[in-house]
């Protein structure tokens, strides 16, 4: 792991993002990672959705 990798990882560290954006409670944009922004429901690509079998 090189110095560039360490700098990139440090820049993505949530605490540093919170301090940089003055979001100390992490209630704003800093609360979301790149992965969490890209999450989507499993049914987004489904052909159809059926009703639940639970009573």
QUIZI-V415043 format. One record per pair of residues at least 6 apart in sequence whose C-alpha atoms are under 8 Angstrom apart, sorted by sequence separation. I is the first residue (numbers start at 1). J is the second residue. If there is no record, write none. Layout:
i: {I:I}
j: {J:J}
This chain:
i: {10:11:18:43:18:23:18:21:18:17:14:14}
j: {16:17:24:49:25:30:26:30:30:30:30:31}
